[in-house]
Every structure is written in C-alpha cells, then in structure tokens.
C-alpha cells in the first residue's frame, strides 16, 4: 500500500536514484507492505525545547539480502522499526471482535496484518529482507537549546546505490518542563518478574538493577513520573515465619527511578477478589505470605507486619505526599463495604498524606478513595461526579485497558497513533491529574510474534485482550525497546504541559485548538496534518 507523509513538507523534489525512500510522519501507521515511492526526500518537524524530534524513514524495493548502511548525524539516535502482528481487531465496545461480535469500523486496517511498532536501537548496519524497512531518526532537544532550524542529513547506502534524506528540525522557543511532582501524572505498570525472566537476570542481582535502570530511563523519556512498587517485593520471610521489610532494597529501588526524575511512588495492591470472582462481596488479602480474608485478626496481624515498618520508612524519607497506595484493583459496588473496611484499616497504619488510589468507577466508594481512576468512557459519562471529587480536592486520573473499544481513545495496535496523543491532551482538557495503564510489560508470550492473549485460562474463551493491550514496551537484548504508541503518548504529554500554560495565557486560542482537535474521548480530529498545524500553533504561542 502507499502512504502519504502527512508530517513531512517536501522542501525539494525527491532525488533521482534507484532507492525508493522517503520520510513519513511518526504518527502515520506504516506496514511491511508499504511502498516508499512518492514519499519526500526531505521534511521538517516542529519540536519544543525539552522535547524529542522524530520522523520515520521508509525504504522499499531493495532486493532481499542487500546490505544497507544508514548514517545519522552526531546527536541523533537511529532505530529500526520492527513489525508485530495484529491477529484480531479491537471490538466495538471492548476486547476483540470475537467477544461481542460485530465489525468495528474504527480501526486502521482489517486484521490479520503486521505493523511497524517496536523501536530497535540500530547502529545503521542492516540486511534487507523481502519487505519494506522503516527507521526512526530522533533527536532530543535540551530545554536550553537555541531556537532555530537545523538540517540533519541521513545517508543511506544500499549496495552500489546511495541517497541522502534530509530531516529539518525546527526548534521553537516553547519549553516543555521536566517530569516530576508538577508534571501530569502518568504510569505504566510493569512486572519485576517479567523483567528478570525475560532478560534472564537474577532478581535483585547487579545485572537486574542495571536492566531496571534502563526501564526507568525509558519511562522518563516517555514522560512517566510515577512508578509501581509491589510491596511483596520488599518483604522477606524470616526463620521464625515472620516477614521483614528489606529497607536497603526499598531505598535502592526508589532511587533507581528517582534519579531519572520519576516522583510518585505507586504502591501495589494489598488485596483482590477471591478467585477473581467479580460477584464476591468480600476481599482477599495478598501480602506478606498471607492469602485469606481481608478482615479478622489474622488479616490485622498481617497488615501490621507489612505496613507498620513501611509507614516508618515513609515518614523517615518524607514520602507521604509521594506515596499512592492501591488496595484492590477495579473494585465495584459489590465490594464497596469490604473495600471501605480495608481502607479504614490501611489508614490506621499508613501516615497522613498517603493517598488511597485505585482504578474504579463506582460512586459507592465516595469517601474511601483519595485518588480516583475511572476508565475514560466512564469518566465522560459521569463527569459531574468526578468534577465534584476534584472540587473536594481529591485526585482524578483516567485509564484505558481492554475497554473501551470502538472510537474511544485508547492505545491499541489497530488504532490511529493520534489516539495516544489525545490521551495526553485529555489531561489538560478536563484538568485531570494523570493517566494509568496496566500494560507496560505484561506480555505472556513472545510479543514480537503475539499481540493478543487470552484474558482467562479457559481454553474455549472468546475473552481476549486486544492487540497491544498487555504491553507498550518490548524486551530487547539488555533492556526495553520503546514503541510507536509509547512515543505518540509522549508527544501528547508534551502538548498537555504547553496546553496547560496556554489555558492561562491565551484561553481563546486554547479553546480553539481543543475544539479543532479534541472535543471528547470519542470525538476528535483524525487528520495528522491538521493536528500538526495545531501543534505548530501551540508551539508558536509558547514562544
């Protein structure tokens, strides 16, 4: 298929050579069967100071087995885009189409197909395969950079042929602030187990800490300022059967993320539904080696053992305002009484200032939750309630997962890359505190060969996670690889910081940009070129 380079403005005609190559907007989906013919040999990208400039270079028509060399200027990073499968399309309401039936018209392509997605760091030496190749060229722009335009020539050598493709980076005066306590909240959950198993490093060994540091660096690059901390990772069983807090490990873990600018500590769930029964009215504690009812003397003793020494560390390190405590994932009204009881017990043991934070939509938890996190479609349907929570100085985040599907904003593989951009915009539009997604590293198989996975152990299930829901990063040889979706989300978060400032300095322009691009979680502009024009205005207004 043939793609239009919506970002790229042709600054001069494509040079005459045997190579078929050209620039594409990084928000334009690109596939292994894409054809580069007609894509411009030069393009220009707009970037704020403190941001990242990026564009994709598509090369097609090179005979398989040909050795290529791609050369980028000093200060640029080169990635080869790796294709992953989309086995089934996202459903109209949730999961995949097989779950609810019907055809979802709001997808970029009918499944099955493969799409360039994972960003593999590249030294420039590659061998052509039978399909098109795509590369990402990016440059990080320091906050103190001088505004102006720089031309970056990218040379491609293939056999006896050579061509140069020019990326012009226009640095605007607008500055995106660094991540930290004052940036929009953003978290992607990850598993220490997935990290040590996938990268084959012993848990808590020096090689493990090195790999974890690379994950923290990628999170920071994507403007994530919140990191998951599973309390059970820091509790070890003693000879007498009691559990003790591993203080040194805890401090090193926090510092690993802290040094990259991540600020908020998101402590993992203490409990869950028994046997994952959504109809249960009770909760089951899962901490310090105990798995049983969340109420009663045994549960109280377990909470004392786990939370009291942790509370002492929170106080000693002044983490109270940084600590977000999960109790149970996605509690419903059915578990409201049990959840409220557990919240009361947790508050008895945790310091004042620690906030109870959970992904939930049920208004029955009013008073028990300090930081709400509804799904985007539920926030939109009940905005008045959540706005009232904000007025009461509670926090409101939003999240997506296997829900919602259809036209709602999400960040799944068969959706436009503009959708994660607008998830960033939504934080400013609705003056929300942050965005949460569970799927950082939760691949259950090779994510380069499988993008959907069962959501239940039942072999006859129709309940599958949609493509890409379980992960937004990919496991490289010695650390994580980014993805086109993760980079698109970063762009939206850069924009959100500038939009927040524009709301104060030029509310009329702020409203016009919002109305032209994001009117609701299921009502937004899908033209990449039009979005780029709006971003150019936004960057210009910040100068």
C-alpha positions in Angstrom: 0.0 0.0 0.0 1.1 3.6 -0.5 1.3 6.1 2.4 1.1 9.9 2.5 3.7 11.6 4.6 1.4 13.9 6.5 4.1 15.4 8.7 6.6 16.0 6.0 6.7 19.1 3.9 8.6 18.4 0.7 11.4 21.0 0.7 12.8 19.8 -2.6 11.9 17.1 -5.0 13.0 13.5 -4.3 16.4 12.9 -5.7 16.8 10.6 -8.7 18.2 7.3 -7.5 17.4 3.6 -7.5 16.5 3.6 -3.9 12.8 4.1 -3.0 12.9 6.0 0.2 11.2 8.9 1.9 10.0 10.4 5.2 6.8 9.6 7.0 5.1 11.3 9.9 5.9 9.3 13.1 2.1 9.3 13.7 1.3 7.7 10.4 0.9 3.9 10.6 3.4 2.1 8.4 3.4 -1.6 7.4 5.9 -4.1 5.9 3.9 -3.9 2.6 4.1 -0.1 2.4 5.8 1.5 -0.6 8.0 4.5 -0.2 7.6 5.7 -3.8 6.4 9.3 -3.6 7.4 10.0 0.0 9.5 13.2 0.2 13.3 13.1 0.5 13.2 16.0 2.9 10.8 17.0 5.6 10.5 19.4 8.6 9.4 18.7 12.1 8.5 21.1 14.8 9.6 20.5 18.4 9.6 22.4 21.7 12.7 22.8 23.8 12.8 19.9 26.3 11.0 17.7 23.7 12.0 15.0 21.2 12.0 15.4 17.5 11.4 12.3 15.4 10.4 11.1 12.0 10.3 7.8 10.2 12.2 6.9 7.1 10.7 4.2 4.8 12.9 2.3 2.4 11.3 -0.2 0.0 12.2 -2.0 -3.2 15.7 -3.1 -2.0 16.5 -6.7 -3.1 16.5 -9.1 -0.1 19.9 -9.8 1.2 21.3 -6.4 0.3 23.5 -4.8 3.0 22.4 -1.4 4.0 24.2 1.3 5.9 22.2 4.2 7.4 24.2 7.1 8.7 22.8 9.8 11.0 24.4 13.0 12.2 26.0 13.2 15.7 23.4 13.8 18.4 20.8 11.7 16.6 19.5 8.3 17.5 18.6 5.6 14.9 16.1 2.9 15.4 14.9 0.2 13.1 11.1 -0.3 13.3 10.2 -4.0 13.9 6.8 -5.3 12.8 4.5 -7.1 15.1 1.2 -8.9 14.3 -2.4 -7.8 14.8 -4.2 -11.1 14.8 -7.7 -9.8 15.5 -9.3 -6.3 15.5 -10.3 -4.5 18.7 -14.0 -4.9 19.4 -16.7 -2.2 19.1 -17.1 -2.0 22.9 -14.1 -3.9 24.3 -11.6 -6.8 23.9 -11.6 -8.2 20.4 -14.4 -8.5 17.9 -14.9 -12.2 18.7 -16.0 -11.2 22.2 -19.1 -9.1 21.4 -19.5 -9.8 17.7 -19.8 -7.3 15.0 -17.3 -5.4 12.9 -15.5 -2.4 14.4 -15.3 0.3 11.7 -12.9 2.4 13.8 -9.7 0.5 13.1 -6.8 1.5 10.8 -6.8 -1.9 8.9 -8.6 -5.2 8.9 -6.8 -8.0 10.8 -4.8 -10.0 10.4 -1.9 -7.8 9.4 1.5 -6.7 10.6 2.5 -3.2 11.6 5.8 -1.5 12.3 5.7 -0.8 16.0 8.8 -1.8 18.2 11.8 0.5 18.1 15.0 -1.4 18.0 18.2 0.6 18.6 20.2 0.4 15.5 23.9 1.0 14.6 23.0 1.6 11.0 24.1 -1.8 9.5 21.1 -3.9 8.4 20.3 -6.5 5.8 17.3 -6.0 3.6 14.6 -8.6 3.8 11.7 -9.3 1.4 9.6 -6.4 2.7 10.0 -2.7 3.2 12.2 -1.4 6.0 11.4 1.5 8.3 13.7 3.5 10.5 13.2 6.2 13.2 15.5 9.1 13.4 15.2 11.2 16.6 17.0 14.0 18.4 16.4 15.1 22.0 16.3 18.8 22.3 17.6 20.3 25.5 15.5 22.8 27.4 18.3 25.4 27.0 18.7 24.9 23.2 18.7 27.9 21.0 15.5 28.2 18.8 16.1 27.8 15.1 16.2 25.2 12.4 18.9 22.6 11.8 19.2 20.3 8.7 20.1 16.7 9.5 21.3 14.7 6.5 20.6 11.0 6.8 22.7 8.9 4.3 21.5 5.5 3.1 23.9 3.2 1.2 22.4 0.0 -0.3 24.8 -2.0 -2.5 26.2 0.4 -5.1 23.4 2.9 -4.6 23.3 5.8 -2.1 20.9 8.6 -1.2 20.6 11.3 1.3 17.3 12.2 3.1 17.2 15.5 5.0 15.3 15.9 8.2 14.9 19.6 9.2 14.3 20.1 12.9 12.6 23.4 13.8 13.2 24.1 17.5 10.6 26.5 18.9 11.1 28.8 21.9 8.4 27.0 23.9 9.8 24.8 26.7 8.3 21.6 28.0 9.1 21.4 31.7 10.9 18.3 33.1 9.0 15.4 34.6 8.5 15.4 38.3 6.0 16.2 41.0 4.5 19.0 39.0 4.1 17.3 35.6 1.0 15.4 34.7 0.7 12.0 36.4 1.5 9.1 34.2 2.1 5.4 35.0 2.5 2.2 33.1 2.6 -0.9 35.3 5.5 -3.3 35.0 6.5 -6.6 36.5 9.8 -7.2 38.1 9.2 -10.9 37.4 8.7 -10.2 33.7 12.0 -8.2 33.7 14.2 -10.9 35.3 12.6 -13.8 33.4 12.7 -12.1 30.0 16.1 -10.6 30.4 17.5 -13.7 32.2 19.0 -11.9 35.1 18.7 -13.0 38.7 16.2 -10.9 40.7 17.9 -8.2 42.7 21.3 -9.0 41.3 23.6 -6.3 39.9 22.6 -7.2 36.3 18.9 -6.9 37.3 19.5 -3.4 38.7 21.2 -2.4 35.5 18.3 -3.6 33.4 15.8 -2.0 35.8 17.6 1.3 35.4 17.2 1.1 31.6 13.4 0.6 32.1 13.4 3.7 34.4 15.2 5.7 31.8 12.7 4.8 29.1 9.8 5.6 31.4 11.3 9.0 32.0 11.8 9.6 28.3 8.1 8.9 27.7 7.3 11.5 30.5 6.2 8.9 33.0 6.6 10.4 36.5 5.0 7.6 38.6 6.4 4.1 39.2 4.9 0.9 40.5 6.3 -0.6 43.7 5.0 -4.0 44.7 5.2 -4.3 48.5 5.7 -8.0 48.4 9.0 -7.4 46.5 10.4 -5.9 49.7 9.1 -8.4 52.3 11.2 -11.5 53.0 10.3 -14.4 55.2 12.4 -14.8 58.4 13.4 -18.1 60.1 10.6 -17.6 62.6 8.0 -17.3 59.8 7.5 -13.5 60.1 8.1 -11.1 57.2 10.6 -8.3 57.4 11.0 -5.2 55.3 14.1 -5.1 53.1 14.9 -1.4 53.7 18.2 -1.3 51.7 16.4 -2.8 48.7 13.5 -0.5 49.0 15.8 2.6 49.1 17.8 1.5 46.1 14.6 0.8 44.1 13.1 4.2 44.8 16.4 5.9 44.0 16.7 4.0 40.7 13.6 5.8 39.4 14.1 9.0 41.4 17.4 9.7 39.6 15.6 9.7 36.2 13.0 12.2 37.5 10.1 9.9 38.4 8.5 11.2 41.5 5.3 9.4 42.7 5.6 6.0 44.3 2.6 3.8 43.4 2.4 1.0 45.9 0.8 -2.2 44.6 -2.5 -3.8 45.7 -2.9 -5.3 49.1 -5.9 -7.4 48.2 -8.1 -8.7 45.4 -11.4 -10.6 44.7 -11.4 -14.2 45.9 -10.7 -16.5 42.9 -11.2 -13.4 40.7 -14.9 -13.7 41.4 -16.5 -10.4 40.3 -19.6 -11.2 42.2 -17.9 -11.6 45.5 -18.8 -9.2 48.3 -15.5 -9.9 50.1 -11.9 -9.1 49.5 -8.9 -11.4 50.0 -5.6 -10.1 51.3 -2.5 -10.9 49.3 0.5 -9.7 51.2 3.4 -10.9 53.5 2.8 -14.6 52.6 -0.8 -14.4 53.7 -3.7 -15.1 51.3 -7.0 -15.1 53.0 -9.9 -12.9 54.2 -9.1 -9.2 54.4 -10.8 -8.9 57.7 -10.3 -10.5 61.1 -7.4 -11.0 63.5 -5.1 -12.8 61.0 -5.5 -10.1 58.4 -4.9 -7.4 61.0 -1.7 -9.0 62.1 -0.6 -9.3 58.5 -1.3 -5.6 57.8 0.7 -4.7 61.0 3.6 -6.8 59.8 3.6 -5.3 56.3 2.5 -1.7 56.7 3.9 -0.6 60.1 7.6 -0.8 59.1 6.7 0.6 55.7 5.0 3.5 57.4 8.1 4.2 59.4 10.2 4.4 56.2 7.6 6.7 54.5 7.9 9.1 57.4 11.6 8.9 57.7 12.1 9.7 54.0 9.3 12.2 53.8 7.5 10.2 51.1 4.0 10.9 52.5 3.0 13.3 49.6 4.6 11.0 47.0 3.0 7.7 48.1 -0.1 6.4 46.3 -1.5 3.3 47.9 -3.5 0.7 45.9 -5.9 -1.5 47.9 -7.7 -3.7 45.3 -7.8 -3.4 41.5 -11.1 -2.3 39.9 -13.4 -2.6 43.0 -17.1 -2.4 42.1 -20.1 -1.5 44.2 -20.4 -5.2 45.1 -17.2 -5.0 47.1 -17.8 -1.5 48.4 -18.3 -2.4 52.1 -15.3 -4.7 52.1 -13.2 -2.0 50.3 -14.2 0.7 52.8 -13.3 -1.5 55.7 -9.9 -2.3 54.2 -9.3 1.4 53.5 -10.0 2.2 57.2 -7.5 -0.5 58.3 -4.8 0.8 55.9 -5.3 4.4 57.0 -4.8 3.3 60.7 -1.3 2.1 59.7 -0.1 4.5 57.0 0.9 8.1 57.6 -1.3 11.0 57.0 -0.8 12.3 53.5 -0.7 8.9 51.8 -3.5 8.7 49.3 -5.6 5.7 48.6 -5.6 5.3 44.8 -7.5 2.8 42.7 -8.9 2.1 39.2 -12.6 2.3 40.0 -15.8 3.8 38.6 -18.3 3.0 41.4 -19.5 6.1 43.2 -20.2 3.8 46.2 -16.6 4.3 47.2 -17.0 8.0 47.8 -15.1 8.9 50.9 -12.9 5.8 50.8 -10.8 6.8 47.7 -8.5 9.8 47.7 -7.4 9.4 44.0 -10.0 8.1 41.6 -9.1 6.5 38.3 -12.1 5.7 36.1 -12.0 4.4 32.5 -12.2 7.2 30.1 -15.7 6.4 28.9 -17.0 6.2 32.4 -15.4 9.5 33.3 -17.1 11.0 30.3 -20.5 9.5 31.2 -20.2 10.7 34.9 -18.1 13.8 34.6 -20.2 15.8 37.0 -19.4 13.3 39.8 -15.7 13.3 39.1 -15.6 17.1 38.8 -17.2 17.3 42.2 -14.4 15.0 43.5 -11.8 17.4 42.1 -13.7 20.3 43.7 -13.3 18.4 47.0 -9.5 18.3 46.5 -9.4 14.7 45.6 -7.4 13.5 42.6 -8.9 12.1 39.4 -6.9 10.1 36.9 -8.3 8.1 34.0 -7.3 4.8 32.4 -7.8 2.5 29.5 -7.3 -1.2 29.2 -9.2 -3.9 27.2 -12.0 -1.3 27.4 -13.0 0.9 25.7 -13.1 -0.1 22.0 -14.8 1.4 19.0 -14.0 5.1 18.5 -13.0 5.8 22.1 -9.4 6.9 22.8 -7.1 4.0 23.7 -3.7 3.0 22.5 -4.1 -0.3 20.8 -2.2 -1.6 17.8 -5.0 -1.3 15.3 -5.9 2.3 16.2 -4.5 5.6 15.0 -1.4 6.8 16.7 -3.2 10.1 17.2 -5.3 8.5 19.9 -2.5 8.2 22.5 -1.6 11.8 21.6 -5.1 12.9 22.6 -4.9 10.9 25.8 -2.2 13.4 26.7 -4.4 16.3 25.6 -7.3 15.0 27.7 -5.4 15.6 30.9 -5.4 19.3 30.2 -8.8 19.5 28.6 -10.6 18.0 31.7 -7.9 19.2 34.2 -7.2 15.7 35.3 -4.3 14.6 37.5 -3.0 11.7 35.4 -3.3 8.6 33.2 -2.8 5.0 34.1 -2.3 1.9 32.0 -1.7 -1.6 33.3 0.1 -2.8 30.2 3.8 -2.0 30.4 5.5 -5.4 30.4 2.7 -7.9 30.7 3.4 -10.0 27.6 2.6 -13.6 28.2 4.5 -14.9 25.1 6.9 -13.5 22.5 5.5 -10.0 21.9 7.1 -9.9 18.5 5.0 -12.9 17.5 1.8 -12.5 19.6 -0.1 -9.3 20.2 -3.3 -10.6 21.7 -3.6 -13.0 24.6 -6.4 -14.8 26.4 -7.9 -13.0 29.4 -8.9 -16.2 31.1 -7.4 -19.7 31.5 -10.5 -21.2 29.8 -9.2 -22.7 26.5 -12.6 -22.1 24.9 -12.7 -18.5 25.8 -13.7 -15.6 23.5 -12.3 -13.2 26.1 -9.0 -12.0 24.6 -7.0 -8.9 25.4 -6.9 -6.7 22.2 -3.7 -6.2 20.3 -1.1 -4.4 22.3 -3.1 -4.0 25.5 -0.7 -6.1 27.6 2.4 -4.2 26.7 3.6 -0.8 25.4 7.4 -1.7 25.7 9.2 -4.6 24.0 12.1 -6.7 25.5 15.4 -6.0 23.8 18.6 -8.0 24.5 19.6 -5.9 27.5 16.7 -3.6 28.2 13.4 -2.3 26.9 12.6 -1.0 23.5 10.1 1.8 23.0 7.2 1.6 20.6 5.3 3.9 18.2 2.4 4.0 20.7 4.6 5.0 23.6 6.3 7.8 21.6 2.9 9.1 20.5 1.7 9.2 24.1 4.8 11.2 25.0 4.0 13.7 22.3 0.6 14.2 23.8 2.0 14.7 27.2 4.5 17.3 25.9 1.5 19.0 24.4 -0.5 18.8 27.6 2.1 20.8 29.5 2.1 23.5 26.9 -1.7 23.5 26.7 -1.9 23.9 30.5 0.2 27.1 30.2 -1.8 28.3 27.2 -5.1 27.9 29.2 -3.8 30.7 31.4 -2.1 32.9 28.8 -4.5 32.7 25.8 -7.8 30.9 26.7 -9.3 31.8 23.4 -6.6 30.0 21.4 -6.7 27.2 23.9 -10.4 26.7 23.3 -10.0 26.9 19.5 -7.2 24.3 19.5 -9.3 22.0 21.7 -12.4 22.3 19.6 -10.5 21.7 16.4 -8.8 18.5 17.7 -10.3 17.0 20.9 -13.9 17.5 21.7 -14.4 14.3 23.8 -13.0 10.9 24.4 -14.9 9.6 21.4 -14.9 12.9 19.3 -11.6 14.1 17.9 -9.7 15.0 14.7 -8.1 12.1 12.9 -6.2 14.1 10.3 -2.5 14.0 11.2 -1.8 17.1 9.0 -4.4 19.1 10.8 -3.1 18.0 14.2 0.4 19.1 13.1 -0.9 22.5 12.2 -2.5 22.8 15.6 0.7 21.7 17.3 2.7 24.3 15.3 0.3 27.0 16.6 0.7 25.7 20.2 4.5 25.8 20.0 4.4 29.3 18.5 2.1 30.5 21.3 4.6 29.3 23.8 7.5 31.4 22.4 
